């Protein structure tokens, strides 16, 4: 599930960070109440040029107090224990490319027409309370009409090859046309997101759907 926070080119970093932090906590409350913790991904404008360690920067941005056990934990509240926010392995962050996160990541800057971003997870570390960032893949935006635009196809194949050599799995997002999806799905080892597969759903809608379905939501089948 792609979780929408406050990141946009017109939003200040402070407002975007606050909106993303709030969205992550709300998702945690909703899915915990439903008895499931969905796999989430979210865009985050991490300052990869920060003077501090990048896991610590991400924790500060999203008000994460610690990465302990298998949980992202909230900052300490007065007279309260640190509360769990979400299972850390179930949240993936799409962040700017940086060799500090994955060696050779900045090579993907040359594919700007595909808007590449690095996919990372914030995982526990025995050395520091704010954990470590592990690169897991690459997120790319899909230009509309790629199924008929040979130059874009060649660029996409080139990016796939580069990502494969670096052990990064590719997530293709912003897929708006079903014919683009039909072309993309023929490519091996690619994940997909976009309106051609599912319209955007608000967290409120997801909460109402899970609550109204009760335990029977687990039996949901596409097309039923």
N, C-alpha and C positions, 0 to 999 in steps of 0.2 A: 504494500500500500504506500503510495506516495503521499507524504504528509506535507501540507502547505503551511508555511509559517508566514514570515513577513518580508521575505527577501525579494526585492525588485530593484531595478536600476534607479528608481526615483525615491527609494526609502533609505533613510539614514541607517548606518550600521547599528547604532544603539537601538533604534526602533525595531529593526529587522531581528536583532538578537533577542529582544524581549518577546516579540511575537512568536519566534521559533521555540523559545524556551517554554512559553505558555502552551503552545500547541503540543509539544512533546509530553508535558504533564497531563494535559487533558486527554490525550490518546491513552496514556497509561491508566487513568482512572476509568475510562470507558471500557477498554479491553480487559482490565482486571476484573471489573464488575461482571463482564460477560463470561469470565472463566477461560479466556484465551488471550494470548499476547501475540498479535499479528506482527509479521515482519514489516518494518517501516523503512522508508528512505526519505531523506529531506535534503534540499539544497541549503548550503550554508556558505556565506561569503567569508570564510576563514582568512584572517590576515596571515598569509604564509611568509610574510617578511617580518613578523613580530620578533622582538628581541628575546622573548621568553620561549620556552619549549612549546611546540605546537599542541600537544595534548593538553597542557595547562591552559593555553589560549582558548581552546575549544571549550574546556570546562568553565572558564570564566564567562565566555560568551553566553553559554546556555545555563548558567547558574547550577552547575554540577559540582557538588562538594567533594565527591570521591567516586572512584570506580572500584567497588569492593565486591568480592565474590563474583557473582554473575550479574550484578545490578549496577546501573547508574544510580547514584544516591544523591539526594537533594542536599543543599547547603544546610548546615545546622540551624535550627530554630531555637529560640530561647526556651529552656526547660523541656525540649523535645529531642528525641533521638533523630538522627538523619533518616529520612524516609526514602524508600525505593521509588525511582521514577520509572524505569523501564529496564528489561533485560538488555545488557550492553551488546550482546552478540546479535540482537534482533533489530538494531538500528544502524543503518548505513547513511553516511553523510557524503553528499556530492560537493566537493570543495575545489578551489582553484588548483591548477597543476603546480607541482613543486617537487624539485629533486630532493627536498628535505623529507618528503613523504614516500617517494618511490624513485629509485635511481633511474634517470632517463625520462622522467615524466614530462619534462619541459619540451621534449622532442615533439609532443603532440600539439604544441602551440602552432605548428605549421598547418594544422587542419582546422583553421578558424571557421570555415564554412560549416563545419560539423559541431561547433561549440563544445569541444571536449572539456570534461571535468573529471577529476580523480574521485573514485569511490573508496571511502575509508571507513573503518570501524574503530571505535574507542574501546579498548579491551583492558582488563586488569594487568597490573605490573607489580611484581614483588618489590620493586625499588622505589616507586613513587605512588602517592595516593591518587593522582589524576590519570594514571594509566598510560597506555601507549597507543599510538595510531598505527593501524595496519592497512596498507593498501590492498583492496580486493578486486578492483576493476576500474573500468572507464565508462563514463556516461557520455553519450553523444546525442545531439539533436538531429532529427531527420528532416532535411529540406523537403518541402512538399513536391511531389512529382519525381522523386528519385528513381522510380521504377522505369521511367522513360528517358532519363538524363544520363547518358553514358559517361560523361566526364565526372559527374558526382559519384556514379557507381564505382569508377576506377579509384577515386579518392577514398571511398568507403572501404573497398577491398584492401587498399594500401594501409589504412588505419587498422583494419582487422589483423593484418599480418604483423604489424608492429606491436599491437597489443598482445597477440598470441606469443610472440617472442619474449615479451616481458612478463608473461604469465598473468595478464589482466583480462578478465572476462568483460565483454562489452554489453552495456545496457543501452538500447536504442529507445529514445523517448520522443514525445511530440509527434507521434504517428497519427495523422489526421485522416488519411485516405486508406480505404481497404485494399486498393490495388498496390499501394506502397507496402502495406503490411504483407500482402501475399508474395511480393518480391523479396522482402526482408526475411520472411520465415524460411526461405530456402537456404539461408546462410547458416552454417552450423555454429552452435555454441553462442547464440545471441539471445539476450533477454529483451522483453518489449514492454513499453508503456505508451499510452496515448489514447486520444478520443476515439480512434477507430476500434479500440478494444473495450473501453469503458469510459463513460462520461465522468467528469469530476464529481465526487460526492463529498458533501460537507461532513465534518465529524458529528454534527448534530443529527444528520440523516442516518449515519452509520449507527449512532447510539440508539436512535428510535427503532431502526430495523432490527438490531440485535435484541432490544428489549421486547419488541412486539412478537418476535419469532420464538422467544424463550429458548429452551434447550434444543428445539428442532432446527435451529439455524445450521447446526452441524450436518444436517442431512440435505442441505441445499445443493442442487445440481444445475449446472448451466443448461438453460433451455427448458427447465421443468416449470 
